[in-house]
Amino acid sequence: MNGASSRYFSPSRGLRQGDPLSPLLFVICKEGFAALLHNAIADGRLEGVKVAPRAPRISHLFFADDSYLFLRGSLQECEILLEVLNEYEELSGQRVNLAKSAVCFSKNIALPDQEFLAQILRGGGGRGP
C-alpha cells in the first residue's frame, strides 16, 4: 500500500458507490461473461437472434451497467443461459439480481410459453405449458 508491500487481505464483494475503479472492473467482468456466452455459441448451445435476414446474430449487448441477453424462446436455450449465468456467478463471485431483471419476448412467442419460460428464467421450475 502506498508503494510498499502490505499484509495479505481477502477481497470482498462490492464497491462503494462512485468508486473510480467501478467502470474498469465492470468491463473486466463483462469480458469474462461475454467469453462464456461466445463459448456457448461456438459450441452450438446458444444461437442468439437475428434482427434482419442478412444481419449477424446477436447474443448480448452491454451498456454502462446494463446487460441485454438475446436468445430463442425455447426451454433448451433458457436452460443453457441459466447454466452460463451459474458458471459466471461461480467464477466471478457476482450474483444476478433477479429483482432488477426483466424478461421480454417477441410477439411471436405464445403467451403461455412466455409465462412458462419467464418462470424458468426467474428460478422457478415446473413443467411446460
N, C-alpha and C positions, 0 to 999 in steps of 0.2 A: 504494500500500500504506500502511496506517495513515493514511488521509486525504490522501495525496499521490500524484501520478502516478508510475508506475514504468515501466521499460522493457517493451517488448512481450515476451510469452512465449507459447509454443505449448503448449496444454494436452495432456496425455497421457491415455491410458485408465486407468481405475481410480481407486478411492478407498480411503483407509485404512479398515480395519475400525473401525466405531463413529463414523465421521465424521458430525457433526451435519447436514451437507448431504445425506447419502445419501437420506433419505426424500423430500425435496423433488425432488432430481434424478431419483429413481425415478418420481415422479408425472409430472414433465415429460416424461420419455422415454416412459412408458406412454401419455400423452395422444397423442403422435405416432404410436405404434404403433396405438392404438385408432382414430385418424383414418384410417390406411391400411386397417385392417380394415373400417371403415364405408364407405370409398370402394369397396372390392371388393364389399361387399354392395349398395350403391346401384347399382353398375354391373351387378349380377346375376351376378357371377363367383363369389361365395360366398353360401351360403344360411344357414349356421348350422343349429341343430337346434331342434325343438320338444319340450318335455318333457311337454306335455299338449295335447290338441286345441285348446283355447281360449287357450293361453298364447302369449306372443310368442316369436319365435325368439331363441335365444341363440347368439352367435358367440364370446364371450370373457368371462372373469371374471379380474380381477386382485386378488390378496390379498397384502399385505406384499410379499415379493419373489418371489412365485409367479405364474405366468400359466397359465390354463387356456383352451385354444382348442377350440372345438366346430365340427365340420364333418361333412358327409355322407361316408359311407365310399365315395367314388368317386375314381378316379385323377385326374379333372379337378379336383376340389376340393383334393386333396393337392398337385397341381402349382401351382395358384393360391396356396395357402397358402405354398408354398416361394418363389414369386415375391414375395409380400408380405413374407416374412421377409428375403429378399435385399435388397429395397428398403429395409426398415427398417435392416438392417445397414449398407448403403451410406450412408444419410442420417445415422445416429446414431454410427457408428463402433463400436457394440457388436456382439458376436458371440453367437449362440445356443450355449450349451454343451450339445452333444448328449450328453455323458457324464452330465449331470444331467437329461436329458429323458426322458420316458416317453410311450409311445403306448398308449392304451386304446381298445377297441372295444365297441360294443353286441353283445349276444349274437346279434343278427340278421345280423351280418356273418360269412360263412363263413370258417372257419379259413385256407384257402389265400389268400383275399382279404386277411385280416388280415396274414398274413405278408408278402405282396407289398406292400401299402400301407405297412406299417411299414418295410420296406426302402427304399421310395421316400422316405419322410419322414426317414429317417436318412442320406440322401445317396447311397444305392445307386441303381442304375438297374435295367435289366432289362425283361423282357417280362412281360406279365400271366400269371396262373396258368392 
